[in-house]
Amino acid sequence: MNYTLVATLAYLAAAIGMTLYVGRTLRVHGRPFLAEAFRDKPELADAINVLLNTGFYLLNFGIIGASLKFVLEANTFVEAINVAGYRLGIELLTIGAIHFFNMRMINKVRKGEPKHRPAPNPEPAPATT
């Protein structure tokens, strides 16, 4: 039995299933968060939701496809599980990091933080006599 093929197929099934489930979950449950962040512009909230979701799918499927370039050999069933788990773990860590970056940016918009904070005014030195 070709365990490398088993590992690749298991990875593809898990990664595609997880991508579809998480993408839908983010779209549905992210909508209220974006609506609150852009409460005066509901069309903008919807547009950002669609764009973030599309970006999530493109990025995730790109990572899935790129990871197939690297052949990780599996000679036993246990090695096949390890290979599939490793690939899925790398994908989850990458997407998780990007998700937290996106949430931080949306939170900044929601709070109205300026893009560039002005430098603090230095306090004048006390007069010496």
BASEPA-184866 format. One record per residue (C-alpha): residue number from 1; residue in three letters; x, y, z. Coordinates in nm, 4 decimals. Layout:
% BASEPA-184866
site i=NUM aa=ALA px=X py=Y pz=Z;
...
This chain:
% BASEPA-184866
site i=1 aa=MET px=0.0000 py=0.0000 pz=0.0000;
site i=2 aa=ASN px=0.1248 py=0.3483 pz=-0.0863;
site i=3 aa=TYR px=0.1034 py=0.5313 pz=0.2466;
site i=4 aa=THR px=0.2242 py=0.8601 pz=0.0962;
site i=5 aa=LEU px=-0.0854 py=0.8612 pz=-0.1220;
site i=6 aa=VAL px=-0.3021 py=0.7789 pz=0.1800;
site i=7 aa=ALA px=-0.1460 py=1.0699 pz=0.3723;
site i=8 aa=THR px=-0.1981 py=1.3098 pz=0.0809;
site i=9 aa=LEU px=-0.5616 py=1.2095 pz=0.0307;
site i=10 aa=ALA px=-0.6325 py=1.2312 pz=0.4044;
site i=11 aa=TYR px=-0.4719 py=1.5748 pz=0.4160;
site i=12 aa=LEU px=-0.6707 py=1.6962 pz=0.1149;
site i=13 aa=ALA px=-1.0002 py=1.5700 pz=0.2580;
site i=14 aa=ALA px=-0.9357 py=1.7245 pz=0.6002;
site i=15 aa=ALA px=-0.7968 py=2.0527 pz=0.4656;
site i=16 aa=ILE px=-1.0738 py=2.1107 pz=0.2110;
site i=17 aa=GLY px=-1.3464 py=2.0157 pz=0.4595;
site i=18 aa=MET px=-1.1959 py=2.2380 pz=0.7273;
site i=19 aa=THR px=-1.1567 py=2.5278 pz=0.4824;
site i=20 aa=LEU px=-1.5203 py=2.5126 pz=0.3743;
site i=21 aa=TYR px=-1.6492 py=2.4831 pz=0.7325;
site i=22 aa=VAL px=-1.4294 py=2.7606 pz=0.8765;
site i=23 aa=GLY px=-1.4909 py=2.9914 pz=0.5792;
site i=24 aa=ARG px=-1.8657 py=2.9623 pz=0.6209;
site i=25 aa=THR px=-1.8388 py=3.0080 pz=0.9977;
site i=26 aa=LEU px=-1.6272 py=3.3210 pz=0.9592;
site i=27 aa=ARG px=-1.8684 py=3.4667 pz=0.7034;
site i=28 aa=VAL px=-2.1796 py=3.4040 pz=0.9133;
site i=29 aa=HIS px=-2.0403 py=3.4986 pz=1.2539;
site i=30 aa=GLY px=-1.8109 py=3.7756 pz=1.1316;
site i=31 aa=ARG px=-2.1009 py=3.9692 pz=0.9778;
site i=32 aa=PRO px=-2.2374 py=4.1072 pz=1.3077;
site i=33 aa=PHE px=-1.8879 py=4.2110 pz=1.4172;
site i=34 aa=LEU px=-1.8296 py=4.3996 pz=1.0926;
site i=35 aa=ALA px=-2.1799 py=4.5504 pz=1.1057;
site i=36 aa=GLU px=-2.0993 py=4.6921 pz=1.4479;
site i=37 aa=ALA px=-1.7564 py=4.8146 pz=1.3352;
site i=38 aa=PHE px=-1.9088 py=4.9906 pz=1.0334;
site i=39 aa=ARG px=-2.2519 py=5.0667 pz=1.1765;
site i=40 aa=ASP px=-2.2947 py=5.3825 pz=0.9718;
site i=41 aa=LYS px=-2.2038 py=5.2014 pz=0.6468;
site i=42 aa=PRO px=-2.3785 py=4.8603 pz=0.6292;
site i=43 aa=GLU px=-2.2939 py=4.8165 pz=0.2602;
site i=44 aa=LEU px=-1.9265 py=4.8556 pz=0.3441;
site i=45 aa=ALA px=-1.9568 py=4.5942 pz=0.6192;
site i=46 aa=ASP px=-2.1117 py=4.3476 pz=0.3741;
site i=47 aa=ALA px=-1.8471 py=4.4202 pz=0.1110;
site i=48 aa=ILE px=-1.5624 py=4.3738 pz=0.3594;
site i=49 aa=ASN px=-1.7193 py=4.0496 pz=0.4808;
site i=50 aa=VAL px=-1.7284 py=3.9122 pz=0.1257;
site i=51 aa=LEU px=-1.3737 py=4.0297 pz=0.0530;
site i=52 aa=LEU px=-1.2343 py=3.8791 pz=0.3729;
site i=53 aa=ASN px=-1.4138 py=3.5518 pz=0.3003;
site i=54 aa=THR px=-1.2859 py=3.5420 pz=-0.0560;
site i=55 aa=GLY px=-0.9333 py=3.6161 pz=0.0631;
site i=56 aa=PHE px=-0.9624 py=3.3394 pz=0.3214;
site i=57 aa=TYR px=-1.0591 py=3.0847 pz=0.0566;
site i=58 aa=LEU px=-0.7903 py=3.1972 pz=-0.1887;
site i=59 aa=LEU px=-0.5200 py=3.1911 pz=0.0746;
site i=60 aa=ASN px=-0.6268 py=2.8605 pz=0.2232;
site i=61 aa=PHE px=-0.6608 py=2.6778 pz=-0.1077;
site i=62 aa=GLY px=-0.3294 py=2.8302 pz=-0.2174;
site i=63 aa=ILE px=-0.1575 py=2.6901 pz=0.0908;
site i=64 aa=ILE px=-0.3194 py=2.3516 pz=0.0296;
site i=65 aa=GLY px=-0.1984 py=2.3468 pz=-0.3295;
site i=66 aa=ALA px=0.1508 py=2.4728 pz=-0.2471;
site i=67 aa=SER px=0.1963 py=2.2158 pz=0.0288;
site i=68 aa=LEU px=0.1451 py=1.9366 pz=-0.2237;
site i=69 aa=LYS px=0.4710 py=2.0410 pz=-0.3914;
site i=70 aa=PHE px=0.6673 py=1.9080 pz=-0.0967;
site i=71 aa=VAL px=0.6624 py=1.5303 pz=-0.0916;
site i=72 aa=LEU px=0.6679 py=1.3890 pz=0.2586;
site i=73 aa=GLU px=0.7218 py=1.0130 pz=0.2431;
site i=74 aa=ALA px=0.5162 py=0.7790 pz=0.4579;
site i=75 aa=ASN px=0.6111 py=0.4113 pz=0.4837;
site i=76 aa=THR px=0.3601 py=0.3090 pz=0.7497;
site i=77 aa=PHE px=0.0062 py=0.4044 pz=0.8437;
site i=78 aa=VAL px=0.1343 py=0.5915 pz=1.1510;
site i=79 aa=GLU px=0.3753 py=0.7932 pz=0.9348;
site i=80 aa=ALA px=0.0857 py=0.8714 pz=0.7002;
site i=81 aa=ILE px=-0.1115 py=1.0157 pz=0.9914;
site i=82 aa=ASN px=0.1925 py=1.2178 pz=1.1009;
site i=83 aa=VAL px=0.2448 py=1.3583 pz=0.7503;
site i=84 aa=ALA px=-0.1206 py=1.4557 pz=0.7113;
site i=85 aa=GLY px=-0.1259 py=1.6078 pz=1.0599;
site i=86 aa=TYR px=0.1926 py=1.8040 pz=1.0001;
site i=87 aa=ARG px=0.0632 py=1.9564 pz=0.6773;
site i=88 aa=LEU px=-0.2713 py=2.0410 pz=0.8332;
site i=89 aa=GLY px=-0.0997 py=2.1909 pz=1.1385;
site i=90 aa=ILE px=0.1153 py=2.4229 pz=0.9280;
site i=91 aa=GLU px=-0.1926 py=2.5355 pz=0.7379;
site i=92 aa=LEU px=-0.3905 py=2.5998 pz=1.0570;
site i=93 aa=LEU px=-0.1084 py=2.7987 pz=1.2177;
site i=94 aa=THR px=-0.0662 py=3.0171 pz=0.9098;
site i=95 aa=ILE px=-0.4349 py=3.0886 pz=0.8670;
site i=96 aa=GLY px=-0.4778 py=3.1456 pz=1.2410;
site i=97 aa=ALA px=-0.2004 py=3.4060 pz=1.2446;
site i=98 aa=ILE px=-0.3520 py=3.5876 pz=0.9487;
site i=99 aa=HIS px=-0.6967 py=3.5744 pz=1.1094;
site i=100 aa=PHE px=-0.5684 py=3.7401 pz=1.4278;
site i=101 aa=PHE px=-0.3944 py=4.0083 pz=1.2193;
site i=102 aa=ASN px=-0.7230 py=4.0788 pz=1.0366;
site i=103 aa=MET px=-0.9153 py=4.0940 pz=1.3644;
site i=104 aa=ARG px=-0.6643 py=4.3406 pz=1.5052;
site i=105 aa=MET px=-0.6988 py=4.5650 pz=1.2004;
site i=106 aa=ILE px=-1.0799 py=4.5543 pz=1.2145;
site i=107 aa=ASN px=-1.0687 py=4.6296 pz=1.5861;
site i=108 aa=LYS px=-0.8510 py=4.9339 pz=1.5169;
site i=109 aa=VAL px=-1.1032 py=5.0573 pz=1.2600;
site i=110 aa=ARG px=-1.3850 py=4.9948 pz=1.5054;
site i=111 aa=LYS px=-1.2146 py=5.1967 pz=1.7758;
site i=112 aa=GLY px=-1.1306 py=5.4741 pz=1.5308;
site i=113 aa=GLU px=-0.7568 py=5.4594 pz=1.5896;
site i=114 aa=PRO px=-0.5606 py=5.6842 pz=1.3585;
site i=115 aa=LYS px=-0.3377 py=5.5176 pz=1.1018;
site i=116 aa=HIS px=-0.0355 py=5.7110 pz=1.2233;
site i=117 aa=ARG px=-0.0071 py=5.8333 pz=1.5755;
site i=118 aa=PRO px=0.1475 py=6.1765 pz=1.6057;
site i=119 aa=ALA px=0.4779 py=6.1929 pz=1.7867;
site i=120 aa=PRO px=0.4392 py=6.3151 pz=2.1430;
site i=121 aa=ASN px=0.5328 py=6.6772 pz=2.2012;
site i=122 aa=PRO px=0.8525 py=6.6933 pz=2.4016;
site i=123 aa=GLU px=0.8135 py=6.8769 pz=2.7270;
site i=124 aa=PRO px=1.0041 py=7.2023 pz=2.7330;
site i=125 aa=ALA px=1.3156 py=7.1909 pz=2.9417;
site i=126 aa=PRO px=1.2871 py=7.3829 pz=3.2671;
site i=127 aa=ALA px=1.4467 py=7.7247 pz=3.2548;
site i=128 aa=THR px=1.7838 py=7.7329 pz=3.4265;
site i=129 aa=THR px=1.9138 py=8.0480 pz=3.5906;
